[in-house]
Amino acid sequence: MKFKVLGKSLILTDYSHKIIEGENSFDTVEISVPRYYNDRDISKLCFRFSETSDGSEKSAVQILRHEKCDEKYIYLKGTITSDFSSITGKVTFILTGINDENVVAKFQSDPFTVSDDISLDSLPNKITAEQIYDRTHLEAEKAIEAAERAEKASQTPAPAEIYPATEEKLGGVKVDGQTITASEDGTISASTVIMKTSDLSVQVAHPNNFLIYDNAGLPSVMVAVPKFYLDEVINGASHTIHPAFVINGIEQDVVYISKYLNVIENGRAYSLPMKDPAVNVNFDQAWNYCKAKGAGWHLITNAEWSAISLWCIKNGTLPKGNNNYGCDFSEVNIPSKSITANYDKNGKTARTLTGSGRESWYHDGTFAGISDMNGNIWEWISGMRLDDGEIQILANNDAADWNNSCSADSVAWKAIMPDGSLVVPGTLGTLKWDYITTGSANVTNSFHLNTVLEHPQMTDNLFGSKKFGSLTAKSGVNIPEILYALALFPSSNNEYGGGNFWFKNNEERIPIRGGSWATASNAGVFGLYLNSLRTNSTNDFGFRCAYCGNI
């Protein structure tokens, strides 16, 4: 495979490929890509495959999976699938960069038809698989020549297949005879198609990432989390939709979570990469920075955080992060890729820039995921609290609607009975955290879940601390499924990534989750700190917003 660099674009001009007949689907595509370009390893790049039918209906968009990688080549595979019985269209392969790699390559075939019962032998001679890709090769060569002509003309867009990128914009393309151009404000337009180049670049790199604009017209990078059921993430659970996907009694197909810890601009919260995250904010400030963005925007809720955490442990992708002064405590012998945002008083790395960590620092183990949920800074969480030791929540994910107040005196707060029913706070027999003995110093690890406080409430200088996975209940006290669903109690004997649970059972305590740059093995997505008052704010307290458009 050969490469041609044009501005910010990388054009593939030669490649190795073959098409294999797929079982119960359309054809399987295999491609070999060189591992190195200009001595840089591109094996971590994202390779996207898209298939489009007539009428521009997308019938399949997927990331080509890496089959294997040796010293010279990356071997990729993807299946051409469709919801249609037959499809006539063009197959486009797009090689895109991830993180700080700015790499784009695109190949498109001539139109051809594929049916359910297609076999390679039945393809007409004039459009055999090899010829399709030979034509793709020629189109790529033509695009390069056209782009070179445009470059020589002082970057003036020419009527070519591909316009070269500049520092200011991505460039343009010519599709089906219609020219798509980029204006000075970064908007791409063609007939009825209007989209910003920034939206396009995010979608090309990570199809589950979206730029969502607030009431000020400014974007945040958000990750879509699709609806799932409890039994998909908790062994033995009921086939019930996770509470994160029910708001005011209405099911949600998806919620959108900030990809990055938030910064604050003009009194609004934003999810943006490579920023020093906002800190020194208290709970109500974080809530209001999210609310100020408009309808659907809200401070991430405990229901949403727990849904992500349970998905991570079920899928084996519990994220690592900046919990040990710029690196993960388990990666001390691995050179850190994170970028320091500031230093502590001893000159050690404290906060790191948002999204600057390794793939392992993202919730799904890829750069398409949600970053920094383990360490960096603690995150305020809405929709859950302790009030004099009593566990209180807003029903389902109702806290996602800021009309359902999380204020100290809100009537939306509900306590939880051992059978899982929600009742008025203070009802006899609700679930509470009760300590047993004071232990040594100011910390006790002798406490359990109870329905009454059998011991005096903790004083200000005493708090409980224990690994989340080792939490217990008093003998005879039933643990309802909702506590498992909201990651407020472990559903099995599992280390849960080492996250720690802290609490005080006096006064109102608002949760923060995840950990900070110095929390080490106690950090993690199951880390839950219930010592803080809503008025607390420090240089390791921050937040992230979430969004749901169906409120």
N, C-alpha and C positions, 0 to 999 in steps of 0.2 A: 504494500500500500504506500502511496506517495501523498505528501501533504503540500499544500500551497497556502501561505499566510497572506491574508488580505486585510489590512487594518487590524481589527480585533477578531476577524474570522479565520477559521482553519478549514480549508476545503480538501476533502479526500478525493484524490484523482485516480486511485487504483486500489483494488481490494481483492480479497479472496472470499468466495462465498459458495454456497450450494443450497438448493431447496430440496427438502425431503418430504415425501408424502406423509401427512399426519393421520393418526388413527382417531376417528370420530371428531375430526376437526378439519380445518384446512391445512395448508402446508406448514411445515416447520422450516425456519430459516436459520442457517448457520453461517456465521461470519468470522473471519480471522482478522484481527487488527494488530499492528505492531505495538509492542509494549512501550517502546521509548520514542519520544519525539524531541529532538534537540537535547538529548541526554536526560530528558525528564520522563519519569515513570508516569504513564497515563492509565495504569491499570485500575485506578480508583475512579476514573471518569464514569459518568452516567451515560449509557447507550440506550437511546429511546427508539422504539419502533412504533409507527402509526400507520393505520390503514384507513382509507377514506373511500366511501362509496360515492356513486353519482348523487348530486344534490348536496355534496359536502357533509353528509351525515357521518359522523365518526362511528365506526363499527368496532374498532379495536385500537386501544392505545395502551402500550405497556412498556416497561423497562426491559431491555434485553438482559437476560440473566447471564452471569459469568459461569461458563462451564468449567473452565480451568485457565490457568495462566502459567506459561513457562518463561524462560529467560528472554525469548524473542517475541512471542505472540500472546494476545488475549483471545480466547475462544468464547464466542457469544452464541446464544441460542434464543429464539423466540418463536412463538406459534401464531400463525395468521388465523385468527378466529373471528366469528361474526354471529350476530343475532339474526342475520338474514339467510334465506335458503340459497341465495346466490348474490353475488356482489360484482359490480363493474366499477372499477375505480383505479386509483393510482396508489402504489405502495411507496411510502416515503420513509427513508431511514435518516434519523437525525442523531448525530454524535454531539453531545452537549457537555459543557464543563460544569464542575461543581465547586462550591466554596470559592476560593480565590482564582480558580482556573477559568479563563475566559476563552472557551473553545466552541466553535460551532461548525458543523459540517452537515450537508443535506444532499440526499439523492432521491430522485423521483422517477418512477418508471412511466412508460406510456400506458394509456388505459388498457385494461384487460379484464376478462370475466372469469370468476371462480365460482364453481357450484359445489354443492355438498358431496357429490360423487366424483369429483375431479380426480384424475390420476395424472401423474407426470406424462405418461405415455399418450394421454388423450389431448394434451395441449397442442393447439395448432402449430405447425412448423414455424409460422411467421412470428409467433410470440412465445417461443419456448423460454424456459426459465433462464437459460444462459443468455439468450438474446435480450431479454428484459434487462438484465444487468449490464450487458454490453451497451445498450442504449443509455442506461443510467450513467455509465462511464463517459460516454460521449457528451451527454448533457452537462456533466460536471466540468468537462474540458471547455465547453462553450461558455459556461458561466464564468470560468476563470478568465478567459480571454475578454469577455465583456466587462468584467470587473476591472481588469488591467487597463482597458481603454478608458473607463470612467475615472480611474485613479490619475491617469495622464492628463485628463481634462480638469484637473484641480478639484477632484472630488465631486464634480457636477454629475448628478444622477443621469445615467444613460439608459435608453430603452433596452436593458439587458436583463438576463434572468436573475442576476444577483448584483445589487449595488454594494460597493465596499462600505464597511463600517468606519466611523470616525470616532474621535474621543467624545463627541457630543451625542451621537445617536447610533442605533444599531445598523442603519442602512435600509435597503428596500429590496423587494423581490417582485418578479412578474409571474402571476399565476393565471392560467387559463385566459391569457390575452389581456387581463386587467392589471394595470400597474398599481402596486401598493407602495406608497411613498411615506416617508417620515417627515413631519413638520418640525419646526424649531422647538415647539414645546414638548416634543417626544411622542406625539400621537401618530399612530399608523392609521391610514384610512384607505378604503377601497370600496366603491359602491356603498353598500349598506353596512360594511364591516368597519367598526370603530373600536380601537383598543390602544392602550398605551404600550409603548415598547417595553416598559418596565414590567407590565403585567405579562406580556408575551415571554420575556426572558425567564421570569419566575416559573411560569407554567411549563416551558420547555425543559427547564432543569429538573423540576420536581412537580409532577402532575397533581400531587395532593397539597401543594402550597398555593396560596392565593394572596393577592394584594387586595385588601378590603379597605375601602375609604370611609372616613368618618364624616361628621357634619361640617367639618372644616375643609373637606375635600382632600385630606392628606391620608396616605396609605400606611397600613401596618402589614407586616408579613405574618400570615396566619396559616396554621396547619389544620386541615380538615380531619376530624375524628368521627368516623361513621358509627351509627347506632349498632349496639350489640346487646346480647342477653347475658344474664348472670351466669348461666351454666356454661357459657363459652369461656369464662375467665375464672370461675370458682368451682372446683370439683364438688359434685353433689348438690349444687344450688338449683333452685327452681328455674324454669324456662320463663323468666321475667325480664323485661327490658331494664337495663341498668338505670338507676334513678337520674343519672346525668342527662338522659334523653327524654325526660318528661318535665315540661315546664308549664305550670298552671293547668295541669291535666292534659296537655296536648303533647303528643309524641313528636320528637324531633328526629329527622333522618341523620342529621350531622350537627356537631358543634365545632366551632373554630377556636383554636387555642393559639395564643401568641407564641410564635416560634422562638422569640427571644425575650429575655427579661426586659422590662419596659424602661424607657426614658420618658421625660416629661418635657413637652413643648407647648407653650401658651396654655398651660393649665389642662392639657390633655395627655393621655398615656399613649405611647407608640412602641410597637415591636419592630426594632430595626437592628441590623447586624453591625458588629464592630463598634459598639458604643459602650461607654462606662455606664452601667445600669444605675437608675435613680435609687438613692438610699435616703436615710434620715426622714422617712415618711411614716406616719402612724396609720392605723387601720382606716379611720374615717377619711383621711386625705387620699389614700390609695383608692378607696371606694369612689370618692368624688372625681378623681382624675379619670377614672374609667367611665363613670356616668356622664361626664361632660362631653364625651365623644358622640352621644346621641343614642337613639333607640337601638336595642339589641346588644349594645356594648355593656360590659360589666366586669367587675373584679372576678378573677377565676374562683369558682366555688369548690367547696370540698367534694361535692358530687363529681365534678369534672376532674379534679386532681385524682380522686380515687379511681375513676374509670381508667385513666391513663396508667396509673400505678399497677392496677390489677392486670391490665393488658400486657404491660411490660413483663411482669413475673410469669404470666402464662406463656408468653412467647420467648422467654429466655433472653430478654434485652434490657434487664435492669441497668439503667445508665450509670456511668461513672461521672466524675466531674472534678471541679476545682474545690476539693475539700482538704487539701494539704499544701497550702501556699503555692498555688499555681499548677498543681498536678493532683491526680488522684492518689490516695494513700497506697493503693495497690499497684501503682505504676511509677513508683519512685525511681526505678532503674531504667525507665523509658524517657528519652528526651521529650520535654513538653513542647507542644505546638501552640499552646495558648499564648495570648498577648496580654501582658500586664497592663491593667488600667490604673492601679495605684499600689502603694507599698504600705506595710504596717510600720510601727515605730522602730522595729528592729531591722528594717530594710528588706524584709521578705515580701514576696508577691502577696497581695491581698486580693482585691477584685480583679477579674480578668474581663477583657472586652467580650461583649455578647456574641455567642456563636463562634468564638475563636478556638475552641477546643477540638479534640479528636472526634472521629465518628462515634467512638464509644461514649461520648458525652451527650449523645442525642438519644431520645427515648426509644427509637426503633433500631439503633445501631447503624443508622445511615444519616447522611447530611440532609435527607428529606425530613427528618424528624424534628422534635421539639428539644431545644437545647437547654442546658444548665438547670435541670430539675434536681440535680444532686450537687449540693455545694454552691460556691460562689457567694450568694447571699440568701438569707432566709426570705420566704415569700408569704405575704399576708394572704389568708384564705377566708372567703366569706361563706355564710350559710351554715356554720357550725360554731359552737362555743361550749365552755363549761361555765355554769353559774352555781357557785357554792358546791362544786363537785358534781352537779347534775348535768348529764349530757343533753344538750339541746341542739336542734337542727331546724331548718326550714324544710318543709316537705319536698321530696324528690329534688329537682333542681330549680325550685321556685326562686332561689336567691339570684338566679340569672336575670330575673326581671327586677330592676331596681325599684319598681313600684311596691315590691314586697320588701319592706324595710328590714335591715339587719341592725337597726339602732338598739341601744341597750334596753329600751322600754317597748320594743316592737311587739305587737300582739301575734306576729307570724311565728315566733319561736314556739317549738313543741318539744316536749320531753318524750322519752322512749320507754315503753313498758317491756318487760322480758318477753312478751309474746310478739313484739314488733309494732304494736299499735302506737300511734302518736296521740299524746294527751296534753292537757294544759300543764305548764311547768308547775312544780310543787305538788302534783298529784302523788298520793301515797303509793310507794312501791316502784317508782321509776328508777332507771339505771344510773348509778353514781360511782365515782372513784373514791375509794376509802383506803387510807393508809392504816397499817397495823402497828408497826413500831417505828420509832424515830431513826433507828440505825445509827451509824456513826456520822459525826460532823453534822452537816445540814442536809444530807441526802439520805433518802430511804429507798431501798429496793424491795421493801416489804409492804406491798399494797395489792389490792385486788378490786375487781368490779363487784359492786354490791347493789342492793336495793335500798339500803339505809346506810347512814354514816354512823358506824358503831364507835368511832373514835373522834376526838375533837378535831375540828378542821385544822389544816396546816397553818402555821404562823408564817409571816412574811419571809423568815429566814430558813424555811424548810420546804423542800420540794421532792417529788418522787421521780425516779429515773430507772429505766429498765429497757432492754432491747424489745422492740415491738413484737418480735416473734415469740417472746417469752411471757407475754401478758397472760394473766389468769383471772378467773372469776371465783367468787366464794362458792364453796360446794353447795349445790342445789340451785344456783342462780342460772337460769337459761340465757343463752346468748342468741338473740334473734338474728336472722339473716341480714337485716339491714345494717348491722354493725360491720359484718364482713364486707358488704357491698360498698360501704363508705370508708373502708380502710381505717376503721376505728377499733378493730379487734382482729387478731389473726385467725384465719379459718383453718389453719393446719400448723403442724410443727415444722416451720420453715424459717430460715434465717432472714428472709425478706430483705436481702441485700445489706443487712447490718444496721438498718435505720433504728434510731432510738426514740423512746417515748418519754416525755417529761410532762409533769403536771403539778398544779397547785389546786387544791379544792376549796379555796376561799376566794370570794369575789368573782367577778366576771373575768374569764380568761379567753382570749381570742387566739385561734391557731395560726401559727406560722409553720411552714413545711420546707423540707429539702435539705437545710443545713447551710453552713457558711464555709469560707475558705479555710477555716481552722477546726472544723468539726470532725475531720478524719473518718474513722470507721463508724461513727455515730450518724453520719450524714446518709442521705438516700431518699428515694421517693416515698418510702414508708416512714421516714423521720417525721415526728409530730411533736411540736413544742407548744404546750398549753400552760405556760407560765406567764404570758404577757398580757398586760392590760391594753385596751384599745388605744390608749394614749401614748404607749411606748414608741420610741423611734430611736434608732441607732444607725451607725454607719455600715451595718450588715443586715438591715431590714429593707426589703424592696418588694416588688410585686410584678404581676403580669395580668393583662386583661384577656378576656375571652369575648366571643361574639356569637350570637344566634339571630338569624334574620327572621325567624318565625315566632316573634313575641308580640 
